[in-house]
Amino acid sequence: MPNSGDHVCLTVNPTGAAVNHRTGTTTIKSLQRDSAGEEPLVLSGGRLDISDSETSDVDDLTQSGGTIGGTATVSVGNLTWTDGAQDTPDAPFSQPGPGATVVSGQLTIDRPDANQDPNAYNPPKNLNRLLRVETGATATLKGNNGANSLGYLNLQGLSGKLEQAGALEIRQDQDIFGAARGVVNTGTITKTAGTGRRSWGHRRTSTTR
């Protein structure tokens, strides 16, 4: 297992299998790209903290559980988020922490499985760090949102913030809740027609279409 001083490279392996973090707490300095290519990273459980001041890079990340944390900026090509949390430690004097997740390709926030029952389990996605959708990137917030009103993006703590500079589509009457640092939209946000009601329970600077 890597330790807190290690820079980790997700080198291509002969089986082509993704690297899956399932349990426990792992602290590393950074994630680094391999010029020959890299395997996808899956966080299905436990906690992964990344601490370096330089940006970490990963091409494809699936978070189906656990927590991504630490003080580093993590640049992700494609991020699929179906369960779990993302956070960063608070900075001194009750200021937001420095940790950030930056998506340059496709962000998909969805339910954990294909069950189309509108009241099936769909956990909220708890965010206590900066999540940024870059210019030119696309994002989709979806997943059934029935009587349990779950599956929403939940902005928490001192650091929870969505910076949306790409194109975000909200489907199936999904929601963004929480105060934290709110939503700053300099791109476009669209909502697919549905039968329910979308909630914006946070501070925001945005244009919605």
C-alpha positions, -999 to 999 in steps of 0.1 A, spaced: 0 0 0 12 35 -7 19 59 21 16 96 28 48 105 10 41 86 -22 32 99 -57 10 72 -72 8 64 -109 -21 43 -121 0 24 -146 -17 2 -172 -17 -35 -161 -20 -66 -183 -55 -74 -171 -69 -40 -179 -87 -39 -145 -95 -7 -127 -77 2 -95 -103 -2 -68 -100 14 -33 -125 -6 -12 -117 -1 25 -95 17 51 -79 51 49 -51 58 24 -32 91 23 -9 99 -6 9 129 -20 -5 128 -55 -20 109 -84 1 112 -116 -6 104 -152 15 78 -170 25 88 -205 18 52 -217 -18 54 -203 -34 46 -170 -61 24 -156 -94 38 -143 -96 45 -106 -127 33 -86 -134 44 -50 -160 20 -37 -153 24 0 -129 37 26 -112 71 24 -86 84 0 -68 116 10 -45 134 -14 -23 161 0 2 176 -25 2 213 -34 6 203 -71 -24 192 -91 -31 154 -92 -44 139 -125 -66 110 -132 -83 102 -165 -113 83 -153 -127 82 -117 -158 63 -105 -169 70 -70 -194 45 -58 -188 49 -21 -162 61 4 -147 96 7 -123 116 -14 -105 141 8 -73 160 14 -59 194 5 -49 187 -31 -66 197 -64 -76 166 -83 -80 171 -120 -103 144 -135 -111 138 -171 -144 119 -165 -160 115 -131 -190 93 -123 -203 98 -88 -231 75 -75 -224 73 -37 -200 86 -11 -187 120 -1 -160 145 -11 -144 169 15 -114 189 25 -101 200 59 -110 235 69 -83 262 66 -73 282 96 -96 309 110 -127 290 98 -119 295 62 -127 271 33 -102 243 28 -80 242 -4 -91 208 -17 -109 207 -51 -121 183 -77 -119 197 -112 -137 180 -141 -125 187 -177 -145 161 -196 -178 146 -183 -193 147 -148 -221 123 -141 -239 123 -108 -264 95 -107 -281 67 -87 -260 36 -78 -280 11 -99 -304 8 -128 -335 4 -106 -361 28 -121 -385 28 -91 -387 65 -82 -385 56 -45 -355 33 -47 -324 40 -28 -304 70 -42 -281 85 -16 -273 123 -15 -239 132 -28 -223 152 1 -198 178 -10 -176 198 14 -149 209 -10 -148 228 -43 -163 209 -73 -156 227 -106 -169 219 -141 -144 234 -165 -153 254 -196 -160 230 -224 -169 202 -200 -204 187 -196 -222 176 -165 -254 157 -157 -272 156 -123 -298 128 -125 -312 97 -108 -347 92 -95 -360 117 -70 -392 103 -56 -409 106 -23 -376 102 -4 -362 134 -22 -327 119 -23 -300 117 -48 -294 155 -46 -260 173 -46 -256 184 -9 -233 214 -4 -219 211 32 -196 227 57 -173 257 50 -160 244 17 -189 229 -3 -192 248 -35 -201 241 -72 -183 262 -98 -201 255 -131 -183 269 -161 -194 242 -186 -228 228 -195 -249 213 -167 -281 194 -173 -304 186 -144 -327 156 -151 -355 137 -133 -363 167 -110 -330 164 -92 -319 190 -66 -290 210 -52 -293 217 -15 -272 232 13 -258 266 22 -220 262 23 -204 284 -4 -232 280 -29 -232 277 -67 -214 300 -92 -225 295 -127 -206 311 -156 -217 284 -181 -252 271 -188 -276 251 -166 -306 234 -183 -334 213 -168 -351 185 -186 -388 187 -183 -402 165 -155 -433 162 -133 -417 172 -101 -402 204 -86 -365 213 -87 -351 229 -55 -323 253 -51 -316 254 -14 -284 274 -14 -268 307 -23 -261 310 -60 -249 332 -88 -263 316 -118 -284 316 -150 -308 286 -155 -325 277 -187 
